[in-house]
Amino acid sequence: MKANVLGRPVWAAAVMSLVLLGCGGGGGGGGTGAVASVPTSGAYSWLLKASGPTNALQYALSLVHPSKPDTEYVIEFGSSVVTDARLVSGASVDTANRRATGLQPSVLVYIVGGDVRSVPTQADGTPPANHVQRAASTTACRFVISAIDYAQPANSRFIVSTAGPDGQCGTADDGRAEVAFNATFGVTFTPITGEAPLDVVRDPQTLAPRGWLYSRQVALWGATPPVTFPTRAASSPAVSAVVSSTFDAALVDDGTSLAVQSLPGGTTVNETRLDPAVTGGGGWAAIGYDASAFYVYRNSGTTFASTWTVLRIARASPAPTVLGTGTGLVSFASMGTGLLYLTVFTSTDNRLVRIDKAIAAMHQDVSPTTTLVSVQTGAAGVHQQWTVTGVGSQTPAYRIDMVDETGQVLYIADAGFPLGVVDAGSVLFDQSESRSAFMLASGYNARAFGDATLVTYDGAARVAYVAGALPGAASYGNNIVYASAIGGPTPFALAFTAPSAGGAVQTAGSQVLSFRTDAANTLRATTSVQ
């Protein structure tokens, strides 16, 4: 249920500063066509498009409908500077099997110029830009908590960060605000003046969000003032962070130890404090969770001489088990079906560490510091392993291997560069990763994505779908080509390309493209803008 916002895959963060261009959106696109008929049903797909300096990109927003793949519907122009977005989808909620299936986009909520806005993603025969609704806020920065109600999308809520007195986002005086919808997805924005929530609490029977979790209490929605009940006594340290959470429990950190707060419904909370000798000190980060346990890691410091530790914390009878430890810095970690994958930097080498979740067996592949290997996992036991050689040089080389958990290579993308993970059509409430399809470019070269091939690899089906060749020399000459892709939960996905010159992504010549994540030879460019 992770989100790939602004088109930048998180596992690539460690090397993004070492490559000429990363993944992202792009500006403008296509020519302007005459006003034509607008789709009457079905879901639009969305795309954030970037322009400007690559270290300070500005994002625009457009929609494309599968029934009219030639037409781009502009929602926000590049000068509007979209800073974040979240897609809210409706689904059929299967409470017995703890999943939401058949996800269909309902509304996109996004932030532009400090204002939180919404645009419906279900077509109704009128231009979608006509239905943009605004909260009229001026300080919103980014979404920090998402409480999606799949059965009733209009009941979804969010917590956003807000610019503080200095007027800047991402500084020490940032605040928080709550964002909610009305029945027609109108947006309300309520600044939080007291303590801010740490996470969402769900109803374990219906799986719908029902309240906010704070440092010492839960506040339920639906009443003014909210109904509250305590989660921790005043004599105990206040919870400072929720490290990970499921539909019925939260793994929390107060700096002195981790604890599991079980939330079985009603106003009941059962907290189990974990051994402080193992879990004390704070700084824990989530790797993931499954039906039996939470998995977390921590670096003891910020230097290569630091020690890293990975824990499994049982959910039923909470207790920590050390699964692995070593010297160095964990830069990225992800959870597979039976394995955990860590990318670890040391002073003398880089390592891909694989840890068995059940028996604490650990294997390390050691590479020189000029080689980086990272794994982005999927829910089907098939994962994207990205190898970058020549890190720090003028000519780094890239390769993607799709691998299963035995290490078998199922597909190779030479000169492969990740473009993102396809949002799943079903959400698993008892597992932190629901996605299994990956978007990538094969043939990444000296002009970045120019003339590279766009591919979707479906890990569940173990099939690669080659969508087609991205624009290159014929469109952009010798310019470097910038690209991105956003896909899911439906198979109709969008991509973007643009020339980059002088350290900036150019609006002129940029292209919005569509493709399917479940079929080959489907890549096509939009030719008109509405």
C-alpha positions as CSV (number, residue, x, y, z in Angstrom):
1,M,0.0,0.0,0.0
2,K,2.9,2.3,-0.5
3,A,2.7,5.2,-2.7
4,N,5.1,6.3,-5.4
5,V,4.4,10.0,-5.3
6,L,6.1,12.5,-7.7
7,G,7.4,9.5,-9.8
8,R,10.6,9.0,-7.8
9,P,11.1,5.4,-6.6
10,V,12.3,5.3,-3.0
11,W,14.8,2.5,-3.5
12,A,16.7,4.6,-6.1
13,A,17.3,7.4,-3.6
14,A,20.8,6.3,-2.6
15,V,22.2,6.7,-6.1
16,M,20.0,9.5,-7.6
17,S,22.6,12.1,-7.0
18,L,25.1,9.9,-8.9
19,V,23.1,9.7,-12.2
20,L,22.5,12.4,-14.6
21,L,18.7,12.1,-14.6
22,G,16.4,10.2,-12.3
23,C,12.7,9.4,-12.7
24,G,10.1,12.1,-12.4
25,G,7.4,13.9,-14.2
26,G,7.7,16.3,-17.1
27,G,6.2,19.5,-18.4
28,G,3.6,20.4,-21.0
29,G,2.7,17.9,-23.8
30,G,1.2,17.5,-27.2
31,G,-0.5,20.1,-29.3
32,T,-3.8,21.8,-28.5
33,G,-6.8,20.2,-30.1
34,A,-10.3,21.3,-30.7
35,V,-12.9,20.8,-27.9
36,A,-14.3,17.3,-28.4
37,S,-16.6,14.9,-26.6
38,V,-15.6,13.9,-23.0
39,P,-15.7,10.3,-21.7
40,T,-18.9,9.5,-19.9
41,S,-17.8,6.6,-17.7
42,G,-14.8,4.8,-16.5
43,A,-11.7,6.0,-14.6
44,Y,-9.1,8.5,-15.7
45,S,-5.4,7.8,-15.0
46,W,-3.2,10.6,-13.6
47,L,0.2,12.0,-14.2
48,L,2.4,14.5,-12.5
49,K,4.6,16.3,-15.0
50,A,7.8,18.2,-14.2
51,S,9.7,21.1,-15.7
52,G,12.5,23.4,-14.6
53,P,15.8,22.7,-12.9
54,T,16.3,19.0,-12.1
55,N,17.2,19.8,-8.5
56,A,14.1,22.0,-8.1
57,L,11.4,20.6,-10.3
58,Q,7.9,22.1,-10.7
59,Y,5.1,19.7,-11.2
60,A,1.9,20.0,-13.3
61,L,-1.1,17.6,-13.3
62,S,-3.0,16.0,-16.1
63,L,-5.5,13.1,-16.7
64,V,-5.9,10.7,-19.6
65,H,-8.9,8.4,-20.2
66,P,-8.4,4.9,-21.7
67,S,-11.3,5.5,-24.1
68,K,-9.5,8.6,-25.5
69,P,-5.8,7.9,-25.2
70,D,-5.0,10.6,-27.7
71,T,-6.3,13.4,-25.4
72,E,-4.6,14.9,-22.3
73,Y,-6.9,16.7,-19.9
74,V,-4.9,19.4,-18.1
75,I,-5.9,20.0,-14.5
76,E,-3.0,22.1,-13.2
77,F,-0.4,23.8,-15.3
78,G,3.4,23.6,-14.5
79,S,3.4,27.1,-13.0
80,S,1.0,25.9,-10.4
81,V,3.7,23.7,-8.7
82,V,1.9,20.6,-7.4
83,T,3.9,19.4,-4.3
84,D,2.1,16.2,-3.5
85,A,-0.8,14.0,-4.5
86,R,-2.8,10.9,-3.2
87,L,-5.2,8.8,-5.2
88,V,-8.3,7.6,-3.3
89,S,-9.9,4.4,-4.8
90,G,-13.1,2.6,-4.0
91,A,-13.2,-1.1,-3.8
92,S,-15.1,-4.2,-2.6
93,V,-13.9,-4.8,1.0
94,D,-13.6,-8.5,1.9
95,T,-13.5,-8.4,5.7
96,A,-13.2,-12.2,6.1
97,N,-10.0,-12.3,4.0
98,R,-8.8,-8.8,5.1
99,R,-8.5,-7.3,1.6
100,A,-10.0,-4.7,-0.7
101,T,-10.4,-5.9,-4.3
102,G,-11.3,-4.4,-7.6
103,L,-9.9,-0.9,-6.8
104,Q,-11.3,1.8,-9.0
105,P,-10.0,5.4,-8.8
106,S,-12.5,7.8,-7.2
107,V,-10.7,11.1,-6.6
108,L,-7.2,12.5,-6.7
109,V,-6.4,14.9,-3.8
110,Y,-3.4,17.0,-4.3
111,I,-1.6,20.1,-3.0
112,V,-0.7,23.1,-5.2
113,G,0.6,26.4,-3.9
114,G,-0.3,25.5,-0.3
115,D,-3.9,24.7,-1.3
116,V,-5.4,21.2,-1.0
117,R,-7.6,20.4,-4.0
118,S,-9.5,17.4,-5.4
119,V,-10.5,16.3,-8.8
120,P,-12.8,13.3,-9.5
121,T,-11.2,10.5,-11.5
122,Q,-14.5,8.9,-12.6
123,A,-15.6,10.3,-16.0
124,D,-19.1,11.8,-16.3
125,G,-19.2,13.4,-19.7
126,T,-17.9,16.8,-18.6
127,P,-14.3,18.1,-18.5
128,P,-12.7,16.9,-15.2
129,A,-11.1,20.3,-14.7
130,N,-14.6,21.8,-14.2
131,H,-14.9,19.7,-11.0
132,V,-11.8,20.7,-9.2
133,Q,-12.7,21.6,-5.6
134,R,-10.5,23.8,-3.4
135,A,-9.9,24.0,0.3
136,A,-8.6,27.6,-0.1
137,S,-5.7,26.8,2.2
138,T,-2.4,28.5,1.8
139,T,0.1,26.5,4.0
140,A,-0.3,22.8,3.1
141,C,3.0,21.1,2.1
142,R,2.8,17.3,1.9
143,F,0.6,14.3,3.0
144,V,2.0,12.6,6.0
145,I,-0.8,10.2,7.0
146,S,-3.4,8.7,4.7
147,A,-6.6,7.1,6.1
148,I,-8.3,5.6,3.0
149,D,-11.8,4.2,3.3
150,Y,-12.1,1.8,0.4
151,A,-15.8,1.1,1.0
152,Q,-16.8,4.7,1.3
153,P,-14.0,6.8,-0.3
154,A,-15.6,10.1,0.6
155,N,-15.0,9.2,4.3
156,S,-11.3,9.2,3.7
157,R,-9.1,11.6,5.7
158,F,-5.5,12.8,5.7
159,I,-3.0,14.6,7.8
160,V,-0.8,17.1,5.9
161,S,2.3,19.0,7.0
162,T,2.0,22.8,6.9
163,A,4.4,25.7,6.6
164,G,5.0,27.3,10.0
165,P,5.8,30.9,10.8
166,D,8.9,30.9,8.6
167,G,6.6,30.3,5.6
168,Q,8.7,27.3,4.4
169,C,7.9,23.6,4.1
170,G,10.2,21.0,5.6
171,T,11.6,23.1,8.4
172,A,11.5,22.7,12.2
173,D,8.5,24.9,12.7
174,D,6.2,23.0,10.3
175,G,2.7,22.3,11.6
176,R,-0.1,19.8,10.8
177,A,-3.6,20.0,9.5
178,E,-6.5,17.5,8.9
179,V,-8.0,17.2,5.5
180,A,-11.4,15.6,5.0
181,F,-14.0,15.3,2.2
182,N,-17.7,16.0,2.1
183,A,-20.1,13.7,0.2
184,T,-19.1,15.2,-3.2
185,F,-15.4,15.3,-2.4
186,G,-15.3,18.9,-1.5
187,V,-12.2,19.5,0.6
188,T,-12.1,20.8,4.2
189,F,-8.8,21.9,5.8
190,T,-8.5,22.2,9.6
191,P,-5.3,23.3,11.1
192,I,-4.2,21.3,14.2
193,T,-3.4,23.6,17.1
194,G,-2.6,20.9,19.7
195,E,-0.9,17.6,19.5
196,A,-0.9,16.1,16.0
197,P,-1.9,12.5,15.3
198,L,0.8,9.8,14.7
199,D,-1.3,7.4,12.7
200,V,-4.7,6.1,11.7
201,V,-6.8,3.6,13.6
202,R,-9.0,1.2,11.7
203,D,-12.1,-0.8,12.7
204,P,-10.8,-4.4,12.8
205,Q,-14.2,-5.7,11.8
206,T,-15.1,-3.4,8.9
207,L,-11.4,-2.4,8.1
208,A,-12.6,1.2,7.7
209,P,-10.6,4.0,9.3
210,R,-12.3,5.3,12.4
211,G,-9.9,7.6,14.3
212,W,-6.5,9.0,15.0
213,L,-3.8,7.5,17.2
214,Y,-2.0,10.0,19.4
215,S,0.9,9.7,21.9
216,R,-1.3,8.6,24.7
217,Q,-4.8,8.2,23.3
218,V,-7.1,7.4,20.4
219,A,-9.6,10.0,19.2
220,L,-12.5,8.4,17.3
221,W,-14.3,10.3,14.5
222,G,-18.0,11.0,14.3
223,A,-18.6,13.2,17.3
224,T,-17.7,16.7,18.4
225,P,-15.7,16.7,20.5
226,P,-14.3,13.3,19.4
227,V,-14.7,10.3,21.7
228,T,-11.3,9.5,23.2
229,F,-9.8,6.6,25.2
230,P,-6.3,6.2,26.6
231,T,-3.6,4.0,25.2
232,R,-0.8,4.8,27.7
233,A,-0.7,6.0,31.3
234,A,0.7,9.4,32.2
235,S,3.3,7.7,34.3
236,S,4.9,6.1,31.2
237,P,6.9,7.9,28.5
238,A,4.8,9.4,25.7
239,V,4.9,7.6,22.4
240,S,7.0,9.6,19.9
241,A,6.5,7.6,16.7
242,V,4.5,4.8,15.2
243,V,7.1,2.7,13.5
244,S,4.6,0.4,11.7
245,S,0.9,-0.4,11.9
246,T,-1.7,-2.9,10.7
247,F,-5.5,-2.8,10.7
248,D,-5.6,-3.9,14.4
249,A,-2.2,-3.1,16.0
250,A,0.5,-0.5,16.1
251,L,4.2,-0.9,16.8
252,V,5.2,2.3,18.7
253,D,8.4,3.8,19.9
254,D,8.9,6.1,23.0
255,G,12.7,6.2,22.9
256,T,13.1,3.8,25.9
257,S,11.5,0.8,24.2
258,L,9.3,-0.4,21.5
259,A,5.7,-1.5,22.3
260,V,2.9,-3.2,20.5
261,Q,-0.5,-1.7,21.0
262,S,-3.3,-4.1,20.1
263,L,-6.5,-2.3,19.0
264,P,-9.2,-5.0,18.8
265,G,-12.1,-2.6,18.5
266,G,-14.4,-0.6,20.8
267,T,-12.3,1.4,23.3
268,T,-10.0,-1.5,24.2
269,V,-6.2,-1.2,24.0
270,N,-3.8,-3.9,25.0
271,E,-0.2,-2.7,25.2
272,T,2.9,-5.0,25.4
273,R,6.2,-3.2,26.2
274,L,9.1,-4.9,24.7
275,D,12.5,-5.6,26.2
276,P,14.3,-2.3,26.4
277,A,17.7,-4.0,26.3
278,V,16.8,-5.0,22.8
279,T,14.5,-2.3,21.6
280,G,15.5,0.8,23.6
281,G,17.1,3.9,22.2
282,G,14.7,4.9,19.4
283,G,15.4,5.3,15.8
284,W,13.7,2.2,14.5
285,A,12.4,2.1,10.9
286,A,9.9,-0.2,9.3
287,I,10.8,-2.8,6.8
288,G,7.3,-4.3,6.6
289,Y,4.8,-6.6,8.3
290,D,3.0,-9.8,7.5
291,A,0.3,-11.8,9.3
292,S,2.7,-13.0,11.9
293,A,5.1,-10.2,12.7
294,F,6.5,-6.7,12.2
295,Y,10.0,-6.3,10.8
296,V,12.2,-3.3,11.6
297,Y,15.8,-2.1,11.4
298,R,18.0,0.5,13.0
299,N,21.3,2.1,12.4
300,S,23.2,2.9,15.6
301,G,24.7,6.0,14.0
302,T,25.4,7.8,10.8
303,T,28.9,6.6,9.9
304,F,30.1,3.5,8.2
305,A,31.4,2.3,11.6
306,S,27.7,2.1,12.8
307,T,26.0,-1.1,13.7
308,W,22.7,-2.1,12.1
309,T,20.2,-4.4,13.6
310,V,17.1,-6.1,12.2
311,L,14.3,-7.3,14.5
312,R,11.2,-9.6,14.0
313,I,8.4,-8.7,16.5
314,A,5.7,-11.2,16.8
315,R,2.2,-9.8,16.6
316,A,0.2,-12.5,18.5
317,S,2.4,-12.6,21.6
318,P,4.7,-9.6,21.1
319,A,8.3,-10.3,21.6
320,P,11.5,-9.2,19.7
321,T,13.8,-11.5,17.9
322,V,17.1,-10.4,16.5
323,L,17.2,-11.6,12.9
324,G,20.5,-10.0,11.9
325,T,23.2,-7.5,12.7
326,G,26.3,-6.1,11.2
327,T,28.6,-3.1,10.6
328,G,27.7,-0.4,8.2
329,L,24.6,1.7,7.3
330,V,21.4,0.2,6.0
331,S,20.4,2.6,3.2
332,F,17.3,0.7,1.9
333,A,15.3,-2.3,3.2
334,S,12.3,-4.1,1.8
335,M,10.2,-7.2,2.8
336,G,9.6,-10.2,0.5
337,T,7.5,-13.3,1.1
338,G,10.1,-15.2,3.0
339,L,13.1,-12.9,2.9
340,L,14.1,-9.4,3.9
341,Y,16.5,-7.5,1.7
342,L,18.9,-4.8,2.9
343,T,21.3,-2.6,1.0
344,V,24.2,-1.9,3.4
345,F,27.1,0.6,2.9
346,T,30.4,0.0,4.7
347,S,33.7,1.9,4.5
348,T,35.2,-0.8,2.3
349,D,32.3,-2.3,0.3
350,N,28.6,-2.3,-0.4
351,R,26.5,-5.3,0.5
352,L,23.1,-6.9,-0.5
353,V,22.0,-8.7,2.6
354,R,19.2,-11.3,2.5
355,I,17.7,-12.5,5.8
356,D,15.3,-15.4,6.2
357,K,12.2,-14.0,8.1
358,A,11.5,-17.3,9.9
359,I,14.9,-18.8,10.9
360,A,17.2,-15.7,11.0
361,A,19.6,-17.2,8.4
362,M,21.6,-14.4,6.7
363,H,23.5,-14.2,3.4
364,Q,25.6,-11.3,2.2
365,D,26.7,-10.5,-1.3
366,V,29.7,-8.3,-1.1
367,S,30.5,-5.7,-3.9
368,P,33.1,-2.9,-4.2
369,T,32.0,0.5,-3.2
370,T,31.6,1.4,-6.8
371,T,28.8,-1.2,-7.2
372,L,25.4,-0.8,-5.6
373,V,22.8,-3.6,-5.5
374,S,19.3,-2.9,-4.2
375,V,16.0,-4.9,-4.2
376,Q,12.5,-3.6,-4.4
377,T,10.2,-6.4,-3.4
378,G,6.8,-7.3,-4.6
379,A,3.9,-9.3,-3.1
380,A,4.2,-12.3,-5.3
381,G,7.7,-13.4,-4.3
382,V,9.3,-11.9,-7.4
383,H,11.4,-8.8,-6.9
384,Q,13.3,-6.2,-8.9
385,Q,17.0,-6.3,-8.3
386,W,18.8,-3.2,-9.5
387,T,22.6,-3.2,-10.0
388,V,24.6,0.0,-10.6
389,T,28.3,-0.3,-11.4
390,G,30.7,2.5,-11.8
391,V,29.0,4.5,-9.1
392,G,30.7,7.9,-8.8
393,S,32.1,7.7,-12.3
394,Q,31.2,9.5,-15.5
395,T,29.9,6.3,-17.0
396,P,27.8,4.3,-14.5
397,A,26.1,1.2,-15.9
398,Y,22.8,-0.3,-14.9
399,R,21.1,-3.7,-15.0
400,I,17.7,-5.0,-13.7
401,D,17.2,-8.6,-12.8
402,M,13.7,-9.9,-11.9
403,V,14.4,-12.6,-9.4
404,D,12.5,-15.0,-7.2
405,E,13.4,-15.8,-3.6
406,T,15.6,-18.8,-4.6
407,G,17.8,-16.4,-6.6
408,Q,16.6,-17.6,-9.9
409,V,16.7,-14.8,-12.6
410,L,13.4,-14.7,-14.4
411,Y,14.1,-11.7,-16.7
412,I,17.0,-9.4,-17.5
413,A,16.8,-5.7,-18.6
414,D,20.3,-4.7,-19.8
415,A,20.9,-1.0,-19.1
416,G,17.8,-1.2,-16.9
417,F,16.5,1.7,-14.9
418,P,13.5,1.6,-12.5
419,L,10.4,3.7,-13.3
420,G,8.2,2.6,-10.4
421,V,6.0,-0.1,-9.0
422,V,2.5,-0.4,-10.3
423,D,-0.1,0.3,-7.6
424,A,-2.0,-2.9,-7.0
425,G,-5.6,-3.6,-7.9
426,S,-6.1,-5.2,-4.5
427,V,-5.0,-4.1,-1.1
428,L,-4.0,-6.6,1.6
429,F,-4.6,-5.4,5.1
430,D,-2.6,-8.1,6.8
431,Q,0.5,-7.5,4.7
432,S,2.5,-4.3,4.1
433,E,3.2,-4.9,0.4
434,S,0.3,-5.5,-2.1
435,R,2.0,-4.6,-5.4
436,S,3.6,-7.1,-7.7
437,A,4.2,-5.3,-11.1
438,F,7.1,-3.1,-11.9
439,M,7.7,-0.5,-14.6
440,L,11.2,-0.1,-16.0
441,A,13.2,1.2,-18.9
442,S,15.6,-1.1,-20.8
443,G,18.4,0.5,-22.8
444,Y,19.1,3.4,-20.5
445,N,22.0,5.2,-22.2
446,A,24.2,8.3,-22.5
447,R,21.0,10.3,-23.3
448,A,19.2,8.7,-20.3
449,F,15.8,7.5,-21.4
450,G,16.1,8.5,-25.1
451,D,15.0,5.5,-27.3
452,A,14.9,3.2,-24.3
453,T,12.2,0.6,-24.1
454,L,9.4,0.9,-21.7
455,V,8.6,-2.5,-20.0
456,T,6.1,-3.7,-17.3
457,Y,7.1,-6.9,-15.5
458,D,4.2,-8.7,-13.8
459,G,5.7,-10.6,-10.9
460,A,2.5,-12.6,-10.3
461,A,2.2,-13.8,-13.9
462,R,6.0,-13.8,-14.4
463,V,5.6,-12.1,-17.7
464,A,7.3,-9.0,-19.3
465,Y,5.1,-6.7,-21.4
466,V,7.1,-4.5,-23.7
467,A,5.0,-1.4,-24.2
468,G,7.3,0.2,-26.9
469,A,10.2,2.6,-27.4
470,L,10.3,5.9,-25.6
471,P,10.9,9.0,-27.8
472,G,14.5,9.7,-28.5
473,A,16.7,11.0,-31.2
474,A,13.8,11.5,-33.7
475,S,12.0,13.8,-31.2
476,Y,14.8,15.3,-29.2
477,G,18.0,15.0,-31.2
478,N,21.1,14.6,-29.0
479,N,19.4,16.0,-25.9
480,I,19.2,14.0,-22.7
481,V,15.7,12.6,-22.2
482,Y,13.8,12.8,-18.9
483,A,11.0,10.2,-18.2
484,S,8.5,9.0,-15.6
485,A,5.6,6.6,-15.4
486,I,2.7,6.2,-13.0
487,G,0.5,3.1,-13.1
488,G,-2.3,1.4,-11.2
489,P,-4.7,0.4,-9.8
490,T,-6.2,-0.1,-13.3
491,P,-4.1,-1.5,-16.2
492,F,-4.2,1.9,-18.0
493,A,-0.9,3.7,-17.1
494,L,0.7,7.0,-18.2
495,A,4.3,8.0,-19.0
496,F,6.1,11.2,-19.8
497,T,9.2,12.2,-21.7
498,A,10.9,15.6,-22.2
499,P,14.2,16.9,-23.4
500,S,16.6,18.2,-20.7
501,A,19.1,20.9,-21.5
502,G,21.2,23.2,-19.3
503,G,20.3,21.2,-16.2
504,A,16.6,21.8,-16.7
505,V,13.7,19.8,-18.0
506,Q,12.1,21.6,-21.0
507,T,8.4,22.1,-21.5
508,A,8.8,22.4,-25.3
509,G,8.7,19.1,-27.0
510,S,7.5,17.1,-23.9
511,Q,5.1,14.2,-24.5
512,V,2.4,12.5,-22.5
513,L,2.1,8.8,-23.4
514,S,-0.2,6.0,-22.3
515,F,0.3,2.2,-22.2
516,R,-1.2,-0.9,-20.6
517,T,0.6,-2.7,-17.8
518,D,-1.0,-6.0,-18.9
519,A,-0.3,-6.1,-22.6
520,A,2.5,-5.5,-25.1
521,N,2.9,-2.9,-27.9
522,T,0.5,-0.4,-26.3
523,L,2.6,2.7,-26.0
524,R,1.1,5.7,-27.7
525,A,1.4,9.5,-27.4
526,T,-1.4,12.0,-26.8
527,T,-1.9,14.4,-29.7
528,S,-4.3,16.9,-28.2
529,V,-4.8,18.9,-25.0
530,Q,-8.1,19.8,-23.4
